[in-house]
Amino acid sequence: MARYDFEFLSEIYNIEIIARGKGVQQRQFLNQRFGRGRWRKMKGRALIEYSTGKITEAEIHWFEAAGIGRKLPKAIRDFD
Protein backbone atom coordinates (compact mmCIF):
# COMPACT_ATOMS: atom_id res chain seq x y z
CA MET A 1 0.00 0.00 0.00
CA ALA A 2 1.14 3.52 -0.74
CA ARG A 3 1.44 5.15 2.66
CA TYR A 4 0.79 8.64 1.26
CA ASP A 5 -1.81 7.86 -1.43
CA PHE A 6 -5.14 7.81 0.42
CA GLU A 7 -8.25 9.86 1.19
CA PHE A 8 -9.90 10.41 4.56
CA LEU A 9 -13.41 8.96 4.95
CA SER A 10 -13.80 10.12 8.56
CA GLU A 11 -12.42 12.68 10.94
CA ILE A 12 -9.21 11.86 12.81
CA TYR A 13 -9.82 10.73 16.41
CA ASN A 14 -7.71 9.57 19.39
CA ILE A 15 -5.24 12.36 18.60
CA GLU A 16 -1.96 12.41 20.57
CA ILE A 17 1.24 14.46 20.41
CA ILE A 18 4.31 12.31 19.66
CA ALA A 19 6.95 15.08 19.63
CA ARG A 20 7.14 18.87 19.83
CA GLY A 21 9.74 21.61 19.65
CA LYS A 22 13.27 20.28 19.28
CA GLY A 23 11.94 16.71 19.48
CA VAL A 24 10.62 17.06 15.91
CA GLN A 25 13.63 15.85 13.92
CA GLN A 26 12.36 17.18 10.57
CA ARG A 27 11.81 20.69 11.98
CA GLN A 28 14.36 22.40 9.71
CA PHE A 29 12.80 20.83 6.60
CA LEU A 30 9.29 21.82 7.75
CA ASN A 31 10.39 25.42 8.42
CA GLN A 32 11.94 25.70 4.96
CA ARG A 33 9.05 24.09 3.10
CA PHE A 34 5.99 25.44 4.94
CA GLY A 35 7.28 28.35 7.06
CA ARG A 36 8.40 28.81 10.63
CA GLY A 37 6.10 27.50 13.28
CA ARG A 38 5.85 25.57 16.52
CA TRP A 39 5.84 22.16 14.86
CA ARG A 40 4.40 19.08 16.53
CA LYS A 41 4.37 15.49 15.30
CA MET A 42 0.91 14.04 15.89
CA LYS A 43 -0.81 10.68 15.58
CA GLY A 44 -4.41 9.54 15.48
CA ARG A 45 -6.80 7.08 13.86
CA ALA A 46 -9.13 7.52 10.91
CA LEU A 47 -11.09 5.57 8.32
CA ILE A 48 -9.25 5.92 4.99
CA GLU A 49 -9.48 4.69 1.41
CA TYR A 50 -6.28 3.84 -0.44
CA SER A 51 -5.95 4.59 -4.17
CA THR A 52 -6.36 0.83 -4.78
CA GLY A 53 -9.90 1.02 -3.36
CA LYS A 54 -9.15 -0.71 -0.05
CA ILE A 55 -11.05 0.86 2.87
CA THR A 56 -9.57 0.42 6.34
CA GLU A 57 -9.08 2.02 9.73
CA ALA A 58 -5.47 3.17 10.04
CA GLU A 59 -3.09 4.96 12.35
CA ILE A 60 -2.14 8.29 10.78
CA HIS A 61 0.95 10.41 11.56
CA TRP A 62 1.31 14.05 10.47
CA PHE A 63 3.00 17.35 11.33
CA GLU A 64 1.05 20.35 12.56
CA ALA A 65 1.74 23.98 13.44
CA ALA A 66 -0.59 26.78 14.53
CA GLY A 67 -1.53 28.98 11.59
CA ILE A 68 -0.06 26.49 9.09
CA GLY A 69 -2.22 23.40 9.62
CA ARG A 70 -1.74 19.68 9.10
CA LYS A 71 0.98 18.67 6.68
CA LEU A 72 2.36 15.40 5.26
CA PRO A 73 -0.20 12.85 6.54
CA LYS A 74 1.08 9.26 6.38
CA ALA A 75 -0.73 5.96 7.03
CA ILE A 76 1.41 3.96 9.45
CA ARG A 77 -0.58 0.86 10.33
CA ASP A 78 -3.87 -0.75 9.26
CA PHE A 79 -6.21 -2.24 11.84
CA ASP A 80 -7.98 -4.86 9.71
Secondary structure, 3 states (H helix, E strand, C coil): CCCCCEEECCCCEEEEEEEEHHHCCCHHHHHHHHCCCCCEEEEEEEEEEECCCCEEEEEEEEEEECCCEEEEEEEEEECC
